[in-house]
Amino acid sequence: MSEAPTPLAHAVSRWHEDPFSRGAWSLLRVGGTPATRSMLGRPFGRVIIAGEATHPEQSGMVHAAFDEGRRAAQWCLSQGFGSVAVVGAGAAGIGAARSLQQAGIRAAVFEARERIGGRAWSVELPTATASSVVMELGANWLQQGERNTLAPVAQAMGCRLVPTDFHRPLELGHPPAMGPQTTGAVMAELHARVERATVQRDLGLAEVVDAFLADPAPFDRATVQRVVDSEVFLDTGAPLGELSARLGFEAGVGAGDRWIVGGYRSVLAALAEGLDLRLGTPVTGIHWSTSGVELRHAQGESRADAVIVTAPAAVLQAGSPRFDPPLPAEQQAALSLLTAGRVEKAALVFGERWWPRSTDGYIRIADGAGRISEWLDLSDALGLPAITAIFVGDWAAELWDGHDDASVAAGVARVLQRATESAGR
């Protein structure tokens, strides 16, 4: 294999080790249901938790977080609170604070990072020309078509939106690619087997998948494994044994998904304009009572009538911020039924495009069982050679852990080079 070209510029996520994310989006463990998410988002005292993890139907989505923030704001308004603290300046926090501000309510937003956006993180990278390019290290797409409440905002701003068809990727690597008909048939059979296996009780998804692999007819084992890797594991990044067979891989993408030229930051920055943002101010503790709330943070203490907490579920599970009194038993039980996968992203800019062109920029690369990555080629839309890669699970750990960003970028480029050469491109 020839040496992979060196990126002119790169950026690499570290979501797994980031104390303010602790992984990717939320997923349901065995026994979890949409009601689990609703329970987590149920108000207690003068506190309400909101974010993608509390949306019962559209978890894992930026617009779901935004909508949940607005839901939390409406609850605060219904209670007549005159001042509200918002923990987190991701989509949920921005949605909450904007709704409160529009209603004339004081809302201070406390954000641990020195930027807004949370797990939507747009970075600017230099190119071979005098220009730069904006690429995503977190959330990438406006998903779920007409259900996406941020899509009209992006359209009204005049953002250029580029569609992605996830059903027809350019597939590289081994084992061989599956066509859409085979993929659909295998997934239909998997869902049927899940339904039969979980009539009496929920199971870990791995238990159903393992039984399918042991008795794959009318398919072969390699076909089933490849489809599970690309359609289930790639969309979660979590060990399948941790996930609910019934609901561990919830419906998400595949209908009218588009990415924003210029990144999510353009939309979220516009929505955050004029808000009282306290960046670089992590909240470490929340004391709540029937008379109000008190926040302990890096700058001291703040008081408000109520608080909207938009920290990711995995961060709450780790005990940050610390609640005094502790979270009620119902919310603690809901948190215990959630998990988050390992998903990492690399953004690479080159002097020329040396990888194969796909129909609409979507590429999948397989490198054996359990090792699959997805790529979004931005080159045609941006007019320069740029590509992002998403790795999950153990493959992400192998490339990321113990390596600096430059080494990660080089390793990611080698994966693309190996797949390109194996395809004879």
N, C-alpha and C positions, 0 to 999 in steps of 0.2 A: 504494500500500500504506500502510495506517495504521501509526503508530509502535508497535513492540512494547512491551508492558508491561515496566516495570523490575522485576527480581526484588527481593523484600524481603531475600533473603539468597542467597549463592552460594558455591560452592567449586569449584575447578578443579584438575585433575591436571596434572602436568608430568613424566610418566614418561619422555618422550623425552630430556629434558635432565637428569634426576635421575642423579647419578653412581652411585647404589646400585641402579639398575634398568636404565638405558640402553635403554629400550623396554618392550615388552609381553612376552608369553610366548614361549617358544622355538618355532622352526619348523625344518623340515628343508630344507636346501639340496639342489641337484641331487646325487644320489649318496648322500644320507643315507637311513638305514633305522632301524628300531627297534633294531638292533644297535649303531648309532651311540650312541644314548642309553645303552644298557647298558654300552658301553665307557667312556663318560664317568664312569659311576658305579662302575666297578671299582676296588677298593682298590689303593693303591700305597704301599709302605712302611707308615707309620702314618697315612696320610691316606685319606679317602674323601669324594668329592663326592656330594651328594644334593640333590634338588629336583625340581620338575616337569620339568626338562630331562632328567633321568636315568630317567624312567619310560618304558618302551618301549611302553606301550599307552594311557596316559591323560595324556599331556603337556598342559601348559597349565592344569591343574586344581589347585585348592587342596588337595583331598583327595589328589591324586597326590603333591604335595609332602609332605604330612603322612605319607603311607605310605612315601615314600622316606626321610624322616628316621628313621622307625622301623626301616626296613631297615638303614640305616647304623648305628643304635644296636645292632641285633642282631649285626652284624659285630664291633663293638667288644667286645661281651659275649663273643662266641665266641673272641676273641683274649685274653681275660683282662685287658684294660687296666683299671687301677685309677682313672685319672682321664682325662677327655676334655674337650677344648675344643670348643665349637660356635660356628661363625662364622655369624651371622645368626639373628634371632628372628622369621622368617616362619613359615609353617606347617611347613616342613621342620625348621627349627631347634627349634621348640617340640615337634614330634613326637619328634625325637631326644632332646632333653634330658629330656622327660617319661619316655620309656622307660628311659633310663639311671637317672634318679632312682628310679623304681619298683624297679629292680634293685639299688639301694644304691650306685650308682657316682657319684662326684663329677663334675658337669658344669657348667662355667661357660659362659654364653652371651654372646658379644660381639656387640652390635648397633650398627651405625653410626648409625642414627636414634635419636631420642628417644622412640620408640614401638615396640611390637611389631607384627607383622602383615605386614611386607614389602609385597608388591604387593596385599595385602588391606588396605584402608585405609578405615575407617569414620570419618566426620566428623560433628560435631554442629552443626546450624545453627539459628538462632533463627527463630521463626515470628511471625505476627501476634498470637498469644495469648501467654500467659506461658510456654507450653511450648516445647520445642525438638524437633527431629527428627533422627534419625540416618540418614545417607545414605552410599552407597558411592562412593568415587573410584577404586577398583580392582576386584578380583574382586567379583562381585555374587551369583552363583547357586551353590547346592548342585546340582551337575550330575551327570548319568549315573545318576539314580535310585537303584536298590538297590546299585549299585556304589560309591556314595559313602560312605566310612567315617566322614565327619564328620556325615552326616545323623542317625545314631542318637544322636550326642553332643548335637546341637541339640535333638532330640526329647526326650531324657532331661532336658535342662535346662528343658523347657517352652517353648522358643522357638516363636513363631508363624511358620509357614512358608507362603508364598504361591506357588502354582504359576504358571508362565508357559508358555504354548503358543507356541513359536516358529514353528509351522507356520501360524498364522492371525493374522498381524499386521494392524493397520489401516495400509494403505499410502497415503501421501500424496505428492504431487509428480509429476514427470515424469522419464522416460517412464512410461506407464501400468503399474499393478501387474499382476503375474502371479498367477494362481490356483495353488493347491497342486498340481493335476494337471499343469499346464504346467511348473511349477518342477521337479517330480519327473521329468518326462519329459526335460527339458533336462539335468538333472544325471545321469540315467542314460546319456544319449547322451555327455555329457562324459567320464564314467568309462569308457565303452566305447572312446572315441577315445584316451584316455590309455593304456588297456591295449594297444590295437593299436600305438600310436606308440612305446611303450617296451619292446617285446619284446626288442630287442637291447641297448638302453642307456637309462638315465634321461635325461630332457630337462628343460629349464626349463618350468614350467607355462605361461608366456606363449606358448611356441612352439605348444603344443597348442591353447590358447585362440584364438590368432590364426588358426590354420588352420580352426578351427570357425567363427569369424566370417567368414572368407573364403568358406566353403562351409557355410552354416548349415542347409540343408535337412535335415529337413522343417520347420524353424522359420525365422523371419526374423531378421536380424541384431540388430535392436533387442531382441527377446525374449531371445536368447542373451546379449547384453551385460548386460541387466538382471538376469538370473538369476546370471551370473558375479559381478556386482557385489555382489548381496545374499547369495549363498550361499557364495562363496569369498573375495572380497576383503574383505568386511565382517568375516569371521571370522579374517583374518590381519593386515590393515593393512600388508602388505609388498608390494613390487613382485613381480608374478607371475613375472618372469624370474629372481628369486632362488630361487624355491621349486621343490622337486622335484615333477615332474608326478606321479610315482607316489605320493608320500607327503607333499607339501607342505601339503595341507589334510587333516589327520588328523581322524578321527571324534571328535566331542566332545559337542555339545549335542543336545537334542531328545527326551530320554526322562526324564520326571519331574523336570524342572528346577524348583527352588523358591528363592525368596530369603527371607532372614531378616529379619523385622521386628526392628529393633534392631541389625542389622548383624553382619558376621562378627566384629567385635571382641568381642561377648559370648561367642562360642564360644571364640575363641583366648585371650581373657583368662582364662577358666575353666581351660583346659588349661595355661596358663602360670603359674597360681597356685602359689607356693612355689618356683619355679625361681630359680636364681642368675643373674639378668639384669644384664648390664653395659651399660646403654643409653648412647648417645652415645659409643661406643667403637669406632670403625672400625679393623679389622685391616688393616694395610698390608703385612705380610710374614709368611711362614710358613717357618721353617727346619725341615726334617724329616730324620730319620736313623733308623737301626735302633734307636736307644735312646730316642727320644721326639721331641717337637715343641716348638718355641719360637715364640711369637706375638709380633710387634711391633705395638703399637697405640698409641692416643692417650694411654693412661695409663702406658705403659712396655713391659714385657715380661711374658709369662706362659708357664709351662711346663706340659706335660701329657704323658701317655703316648701320646695320639693326638688327632687333630682331625677333626671332621666339618665340611666346608665347604659351606654352603648358599647362597652368593652366586649370583645369576642367571648364566646362561651368558654373556650379553652383558657382564656386569661382569668375569667371568673372562677373556673375550677381550680386554678392554681392559687386562689386566695387573694387576688388583686382586682379591685381594692378590697380592703378588709371591711366587712360590714359589722356595725355595732348598734343594736343587737345583730346576731348572725342572720343570714337569710332564713326565711321561714322554711319549714320542712318540705312543703310542696315544691318550692323553687329549688331546693337542694336535690330533691328526688329527680326533678326534671333535668337538672344539670348532669346528674350521674348517668342519664340515658343518652348523652351526647358525646361525640368524639370528633376529632379532626384528623384529616389525612396529612401525609407528607407530600407536598407539591412545591416544586421550585421552578424558577424561570430564569432564563438567560437571554439577554438582548445583545445581538452582534451586528456590527457594521463592517463591511468589507470594501475593498477598492473596486471589485467587480463581482458579478453574480456568477459563481462557478457550480452551483447546484442546479438540479433539473427544475424546470418551470411546471407548476401544476395549473389546473384549470382556473382556480380562484385563490391560489396561494396556500391552500391547506394540505399539509403533508403529515403522514404518519410513518415512523420508523420503528421496526421491530428488530430485536436482537436476542431472540430466544424467549422461552416461556417466562412470563412475568416481567419482561423488559420491553416496554413500548413507550415511545415519546411522541408528542405532537408538536408541529411546527407551523408558524404562520409567516409566510414569505410576504414581506411588506414592499418588495422592490417595485412592482408595477404601480402600486398606488402612490408611493412616495417618490418614484423616479430616481432611486439610488439603491445600491445593494444592502438590504437590511433584512434580518430574519430573527424571530424570537423562537425559543424552544421551551417546552414544558416537560419536565421529568418528574416522576412520582415514585414513591416507595423506596425500595432498596437501591434501585438504579440511581435515584437522586442522591441517596446517602453515599453511594460509591463515588460519585462525581464531585459532591460538595464537601463532605465531611473531611476536615483536616487539610483542606486546600484553600489557598487564597483566591480572590476573584479572577485574577489573570489565569491561574491554573484551571479553574472551573471553566472559563471561557474557552481555553485551549482544548480541554477534554470534550466539551460540547461540540466544538468544531470538528474534532476527530470522529465523533459519532456520525456527523453529517457527511464527512468525507468518505468514511467506510461504506455507508449506505449508498452514496452516489457511485462509488467505484463498483460495488457489488451489482448495481443495476446496469452497469456498462454505460453510464452517462458521461 
